[in-house]
């Protein structure tokens, strides 16, 4: 089996990252929160959340991560 090149590893990591951003935005929007991806190389991050929805979004993300951790433990 051939080892993956560093370029291929970087591309795969980037795709995983973009998938996580897309899923975070979808999760927020599915729960009626004002969430959207940032554009370009925004120094503030990859997801923009309205201040009024920030705490709800962070709680939702934490709960979702915890739920998925539990599923993997089984």
Secondary structure, DSSP 4 states (H G I P E B T S, - for coil): -PPPPHHHHHHHHHHHHHHHHHHHHHHHHHTT--EEE--SS-TT-SEEE-GGGHHHHHHHHHHHHHHHHHHHH-
